[in-house]
Amino acid sequence: MGIGEGIQGALSEEILATAVGDAWRLAETELLESVVRVSEEIQRLEALRVKLVGAVDHRCHVDVLGFPNAKMWLASKTLLEVGAAGRIVMLGRGLRFQPEIADEFYDTNISAEHAALIMKFCERPPKGLPDEAMDDCRNALLFSATGPTANTDAVRAVIARLERVFESDDPPPSEDTERNEFHASKTLNGRVAVKGDLDAVTGEMLLSALSGLSKPQPAQDGTKDDRTPGQRRADGFTELLRRYLDSGIAGEEGGERPHVSLHVNIKDLADHTDCSAREQNGAPAPDGQLFAVDGVAWTEWMGPLSIKTAQLLSCDSIFTPIVLDENGSPLDLGISTRTITKRQRKALVARDRGCAFPGCGAPPSWCEGHHIIHWSAGGPSDMGNLVLLCGFHHRLMHHSDWEVEMGADRHPTFIPPRQVDWERKPIPAHNRARPRAS
């Protein structure tokens, strides 16, 4: 059925009216059929739009359009974004010179995406492809793209084989590293927006690295991981960066290994309250000194950071104390001190065997050292004041009313908040809650 045949020929008026009005009244077979048939009509209408837009682009001049080009005109008259409108214009324009591809697309045998992919190959064939072989190559590509079961990977696989057979000097778009782009832009609300376009090999490395780190992680009791796929990938990417920086293989920048630099007043880490940025010793901050008052941490790339997050970062980091005068100028630089040494971490792993939070037990490689009494409040960096926690439970301890105490057996115990247990009974660490093998 071509693009000139109407929607009523595909669906009965009765079923169509029912689907539009009350889809729930349709039987399951009618419901499934309606979705397929409507999708077919959308495909036909999409092909018709490309054909008509191609004619507009070819025939209508600026004074008729009222816009510099057909792309801008189409975007202004529809809900399409300019980029999507441009892709429609380019497809319609290209198909004027590729009648074989146009026939298959306008007969709705192939999708717009596959038509564009095949058209690009035919416009820029491999340098070693002889003219007499073009028809066979085009037919092979059209065959791979025909029908509802066709997929982009199959079309790209045929293109890759043709590129290899005719030994093109130019890499296919999927493998052209010169097209790679990666953008990381700081947003107005203090976040980073990431956008990239990577070649197939780099993409494979990225997806392989994220695969194990972004899998759903059910809780110990079997509760389903309620993170969305996007949230899991974001958490996996965060973990990937943390492990890379922790590994020490990143080289040096400015004489140091890449690291997160945090600037914060020691008093804020020790005793932070909501009014600390507004009051000093019970009195309002003097005029002109609002931004001289502490209560906000700073990072070199991203700017302001909350004190709660600063406390979280400071648990397992390298610190360089800097003494400032009343104008904020450095007077003296102290010696960098690692609050948790490599030997202490090994001892923590031997004792806690992973995340010590009850019911967690995440592997040690996913965990960080946490001070039970924060180091800025006088807590020592010794085994009696340290506990191993995964990233999630480390954040939980800093942003909730959960507490940790060191038990008489020199293992940590956890005190739940009252909304979890009104009596706040201590809970043994994860590896102490299970019976030990004799």
HELIX and SHEET records of a PDB file:
HELIX    1   1 ILE A    7  GLY A    9  5                                   3    
HELIX    2   2 GLU A   13  GLY A   21  1                                   9    
HELIX    3   3 ALA A   23  ARG A   25  5                                   3    
HELIX    4   4 GLU A   28  ARG A   59  1                                  32    
HELIX    5   5 VAL A   62  LEU A   65  1                                   4    
HELIX    6   6 ALA A   70  LYS A   77  1                                   8    
HELIX    7   7 VAL A   82  LEU A   95  1                                  14    
HELIX    8   8 PRO A   99  TYR A  106  1                                   8    
HELIX    9   9 ALA A  112  GLU A  123  1                                  12    
HELIX   10  10 ASP A  131  ALA A  133  5                                   3    
HELIX   11  11 MET A  134  ALA A  145  1                                  12    
HELIX   12  12 THR A  152  VAL A  165  1                                  14    
HELIX   13  13 PRO A  173  GLU A  175  5                                   3    
HELIX   14  14 THR A  177  ARG A  179  5                                   3    
HELIX   15  15 ALA A  200  SER A  211  1                                  12    
HELIX   16  16 PRO A  229  SER A  247  1                                  19    
HELIX   17  17 ILE A  266  ALA A  270  1                                   5    
HELIX   18  18 LEU A  290  ALA A  292  5                                   3    
HELIX   19  19 ILE A  307  LEU A  313  1                                   7    
HELIX   20  20 SER A  314  ASP A  316  5                                   3    
HELIX   21  21 LYS A  342  ASP A  352  1                                  11    
HELIX   22  22 PRO A  364  TRP A  366  5                                   3    
HELIX   23  23 TRP A  375  ALA A  377  5                                   3    
HELIX   24  24 MET A  383  ASN A  385  5                                   3    
HELIX   25  25 GLY A  391  HIS A  399  1                                   9    
HELIX   26  26 HIS A  430  ARG A  432  5                                   3    
SHEET    1   A 2 GLU A 181  LYS A 186  0                                        
SHEET    2   A 2 VAL A 192  ASP A 197 -1                                        
SHEET    1   B 3 LEU A 262  HIS A 263  0                                        
SHEET    2   B 3 ALA A 297  THR A 299 -1                                        
SHEET    3   B 3 GLY A 303  LEU A 305 -1                                        
SHEET    1   C 2 GLU A 279  GLN A 280  0                                        
SHEET    2   C 2 ALA A 283  PRO A 284 -1                                        
SHEET    1   D 2 ILE A 318  PHE A 319  0                                        
SHEET    2   D 2 THR A 337  ARG A 338 -1                                        
SHEET    1   E 2 ILE A 322  LEU A 324  0                                        
SHEET    2   E 2 PRO A 330  LEU A 333 -1                                        
SHEET    1   F 2 CYS A 367  HIS A 371  0                                        
SHEET    2   F 2 LEU A 386  CYS A 390 -1                                        
SHEET    1   G 3 GLU A 403  MET A 406  0                                        
SHEET    2   G 3 PRO A 412  ILE A 415 -1                                        
SHEET    3   G 3 ILE A 427  PRO A 428 -1                                        
END                                                                             
